[in-house]
Amino acid sequence: MTMASQSRNLGLALPLRENVGLQKTLELAREAEQLGYRSLWTAEVNGLDALTVLASYATVTSRVQLGTGVVAIQSRTPVMTAMSFASLHVLSGGRAIIGLVARIN
């Protein structure tokens, strides 16, 4: 298996961090897609909404899947969670993957 074919099966965890900044993170998302990564993942860290971060990645990519590591469902209503995910899925051209957690101890 070549390195190029291996990279097509890889995902990259790419949370938006304040010390990196939005523009640099978007550049990293674009570069990951160009390198052949299959998916980009983020979670709700640093108070940022995962679906909004993924929506920003959708604006600079066209092929990679966009996934949430964990979205805490108790922080929004089930209907709002479904609507937000559906919006991301449509706006990204069907590239959204969602991860949910129902309870955090």
Backbone bond lengths (Angstrom), bond angles and torsions (degrees), N, CA, C in turn:
res aa  C-N    CA-C-N  psi(-1)  N-CA   C-N-CA  omega(-1)  CA-C   N-CA-C  phi
1 M - - - 1.453 - - 1.530 108.05 -
2 T 1.289 116.63 129.74 1.457 120.53 -179.46 1.525 110.51 -80.86
3 M 1.320 115.88 162.75 1.460 121.16 177.94 1.524 110.64 -60.77
4 A 1.320 117.56 -37.53 1.471 120.69 -179.89 1.519 111.24 -64.18
5 S 1.343 117.34 -42.23 1.462 118.45 -179.88 1.521 111.14 -71.48
6 Q 1.325 118.53 -31.48 1.467 120.97 176.66 1.518 111.00 -66.05
7 S 1.318 118.00 -39.97 1.459 120.54 -176.54 1.521 111.78 -65.57
8 R 1.325 118.42 -25.69 1.457 121.09 179.01 1.519 112.10 -66.87
9 N 1.318 117.66 -18.46 1.449 121.27 -179.95 1.523 112.32 -99.78
10 L 1.303 117.90 5.51 1.454 121.55 -176.67 1.520 112.01 -99.89
11 G 1.321 114.28 144.80 1.455 121.11 170.83 1.511 108.93 -111.87
12 L 1.310 116.72 158.89 1.457 121.60 -178.88 1.520 109.84 -125.19
13 A 1.332 116.69 124.30 1.463 121.06 173.01 1.522 107.35 -76.60
14 L 1.311 116.52 118.73 1.464 120.91 -174.48 1.527 110.22 -135.80
15 P 1.330 116.80 73.36 1.466 118.00 176.44 1.526 109.92 -73.04
16 L 1.304 115.92 150.90 1.459 121.62 177.24 1.523 107.69 -83.12
17 R 1.315 116.99 114.53 1.463 122.88 -178.17 1.524 109.92 -110.62
18 E 1.317 114.97 140.77 1.468 119.41 179.97 1.513 112.63 -58.69
19 N 1.346 117.45 -38.92 1.464 119.36 -176.38 1.530 112.64 -72.12
20 V 1.336 117.83 -15.13 1.463 121.66 176.26 1.521 109.68 -96.07
21 G 1.313 117.07 -41.49 1.457 121.78 178.02 1.519 113.02 90.55
22 L 1.312 115.44 158.52 1.462 122.03 -176.84 1.520 112.41 -63.39
23 Q 1.317 118.79 -50.72 1.467 120.92 -174.83 1.523 112.02 -61.39
24 K 1.324 117.72 -43.75 1.463 121.14 179.37 1.531 110.26 -66.02
25 T 1.336 117.32 -39.30 1.459 120.52 179.04 1.526 110.68 -65.01
26 L 1.332 117.16 -40.26 1.464 120.41 176.51 1.530 111.17 -64.31
27 E 1.318 117.00 -37.18 1.470 120.65 175.20 1.523 110.60 -63.00
28 L 1.343 116.47 -40.54 1.461 120.55 178.29 1.533 111.10 -64.87
29 A 1.330 117.20 -38.95 1.464 121.17 177.73 1.526 110.19 -62.32
30 R 1.314 116.09 -45.72 1.469 121.56 179.42 1.540 110.40 -62.48
31 E 1.321 115.96 -43.97 1.463 120.58 -179.53 1.530 111.47 -65.85
32 A 1.326 117.21 -39.51 1.467 120.40 178.07 1.521 110.52 -60.08
33 E 1.321 116.67 -42.34 1.462 120.08 177.88 1.528 110.67 -63.54
34 Q 1.322 116.90 -43.19 1.460 120.85 179.94 1.525 111.71 -63.81
35 L 1.339 116.71 -30.88 1.462 121.03 179.13 1.531 112.49 -80.14
36 G 1.315 116.88 -7.10 1.450 120.02 175.79 1.513 116.18 99.40
37 Y 1.327 117.80 10.77 1.463 118.85 176.38 1.522 109.20 -61.64
38 R 1.329 116.01 144.46 1.462 121.53 -177.03 1.520 112.35 -84.83
39 S 1.341 116.95 -30.40 1.464 119.29 -175.43 1.522 111.16 -150.93
40 L 1.338 114.54 155.45 1.462 123.33 172.85 1.518 107.26 -118.95
41 W 1.328 116.13 138.13 1.462 121.58 -175.91 1.512 110.65 -127.59
42 T 1.319 116.11 145.84 1.453 121.42 171.86 1.519 108.32 -145.43
43 A 1.304 116.05 168.94 1.465 121.95 177.84 1.524 107.15 -137.43
44 E 1.303 115.52 175.53 1.464 118.70 179.73 1.524 109.13 -86.25
45 V 1.320 113.95 93.27 1.460 122.14 179.55 1.515 108.67 -125.82
46 N 1.292 116.63 155.02 1.468 121.79 177.86 1.521 113.00 58.16
47 G 1.328 117.26 25.46 1.455 120.76 177.15 1.513 115.25 76.27
48 L 1.330 117.58 7.88 1.462 120.55 -179.47 1.520 110.71 -94.68
49 D 1.310 116.48 140.58 1.454 123.33 177.95 1.527 109.72 -74.78
50 A 1.329 117.23 123.52 1.464 121.74 -175.79 1.527 112.69 -60.84
51 L 1.311 117.48 -39.90 1.462 119.81 -177.02 1.527 111.74 -68.24
52 T 1.313 117.15 -34.28 1.469 120.47 176.62 1.521 110.55 -68.43
53 V 1.327 117.22 -41.91 1.464 120.92 176.81 1.526 109.91 -59.78
54 L 1.344 116.86 -45.72 1.460 120.07 179.23 1.530 111.71 -64.38
55 A 1.319 117.17 -34.95 1.466 120.19 176.47 1.528 110.46 -61.77
56 S 1.327 116.85 -37.40 1.470 119.16 177.43 1.525 110.16 -66.39
57 Y 1.338 117.78 -36.92 1.469 120.33 176.93 1.526 110.67 -65.65
58 A 1.323 116.65 -34.66 1.471 120.65 179.89 1.523 111.46 -62.80
59 T 1.328 117.34 -27.50 1.469 120.01 -178.70 1.520 112.83 -73.37
60 V 1.341 117.82 -19.41 1.468 120.01 -176.64 1.525 112.61 -116.86
61 T 1.335 117.45 2.97 1.461 121.91 178.44 1.528 109.19 -128.60
62 S 1.328 115.53 166.05 1.463 117.97 179.18 1.525 113.66 -137.31
63 R 1.337 117.70 -13.36 1.465 119.74 -175.54 1.522 114.44 -121.56
64 V 1.315 118.66 -35.49 1.467 119.94 -174.66 1.524 110.95 -65.31
65 Q 1.333 115.36 145.40 1.451 120.03 172.63 1.516 107.80 -75.44
66 L 1.336 116.53 153.12 1.459 122.73 -175.57 1.522 108.71 -121.58
67 G 1.339 116.75 114.10 1.451 119.69 -173.07 1.514 114.86 -123.90
68 T 1.327 114.02 146.54 1.453 120.54 172.81 1.513 108.35 -94.47
69 G 1.331 116.49 128.74 1.451 119.69 174.78 1.515 109.16 -65.60
70 V 1.306 116.55 -55.27 1.464 122.36 177.81 1.522 108.48 -150.08
71 V 1.313 115.07 130.23 1.457 122.07 170.27 1.521 105.98 -117.06
72 A 1.312 116.52 121.93 1.463 120.52 179.72 1.521 109.21 -74.84
73 I 1.315 116.24 105.90 1.465 120.92 -173.70 1.525 112.32 -65.43
74 Q 1.334 118.25 -25.52 1.463 119.76 -179.02 1.533 112.62 -71.44
75 S 1.317 117.28 -9.95 1.462 119.68 179.48 1.537 112.53 -84.61
76 R 1.336 117.85 -6.11 1.464 122.59 177.63 1.528 108.22 -149.35
77 T 1.279 115.94 162.95 1.466 118.79 178.48 1.527 109.20 -71.59
78 P 1.324 117.59 155.29 1.466 119.43 177.17 1.530 112.77 -57.75
79 V 1.322 116.87 -38.02 1.466 120.04 179.52 1.522 110.68 -65.43
80 M 1.328 117.85 -42.93 1.466 120.98 179.16 1.530 110.68 -65.89
81 T 1.319 116.77 -38.16 1.470 119.91 176.29 1.515 110.28 -60.60
82 A 1.331 116.94 -47.58 1.465 121.36 -179.99 1.523 111.62 -62.85
83 M 1.329 116.86 -43.03 1.470 120.45 179.86 1.524 111.16 -64.47
84 S 1.320 117.21 -43.63 1.467 121.08 -179.40 1.523 111.03 -63.69
85 F 1.332 116.31 -45.46 1.457 119.72 178.38 1.524 111.13 -64.00
86 A 1.327 117.24 -44.11 1.462 120.86 179.23 1.526 110.95 -60.55
87 S 1.327 116.86 -40.02 1.469 120.28 177.98 1.520 110.86 -62.78
88 L 1.335 116.96 -46.80 1.462 120.20 178.11 1.527 110.44 -60.42
89 H 1.314 116.56 -42.90 1.455 120.76 -178.67 1.532 111.25 -60.69
90 V 1.323 116.99 -45.23 1.468 121.29 179.54 1.529 110.81 -68.26
91 L 1.325 117.36 -48.78 1.464 121.03 -176.24 1.528 112.95 -66.71
92 S 1.337 117.17 -24.20 1.463 120.30 179.16 1.527 112.17 -93.75
93 G 1.311 116.77 4.57 1.458 119.57 -179.45 1.524 113.03 74.43
94 G 1.320 116.89 32.93 1.461 121.21 177.01 1.513 115.01 81.99
95 R 1.328 117.78 25.29 1.462 120.86 -175.32 1.529 114.02 -101.58
96 A 1.311 119.29 5.06 1.465 122.21 -173.28 1.522 112.36 -84.41
97 I 1.333 115.05 139.76 1.465 124.60 174.10 1.522 105.62 -127.44
98 I 1.326 118.17 133.44 1.466 119.11 -177.18 1.520 110.79 -117.92
99 G 1.328 115.07 142.00 1.460 122.51 172.28 1.512 108.33 -121.17
100 L 1.322 117.37 127.77 1.462 122.02 -177.50 1.514 110.98 -119.73
101 V 1.313 115.50 151.98 1.456 121.32 170.16 1.520 106.46 -130.38
102 A 1.310 116.60 132.45 1.454 120.51 -176.36 1.525 112.76 -89.89
103 R 1.329 117.29 -22.19 1.458 119.19 -176.70 1.521 110.71 -151.33
104 I 1.313 115.28 136.28 1.459 121.37 174.39 1.518 106.93 -120.51
105 N 1.308 117.93 125.32 1.471 121.10 178.91 1.517 110.80 -86.09
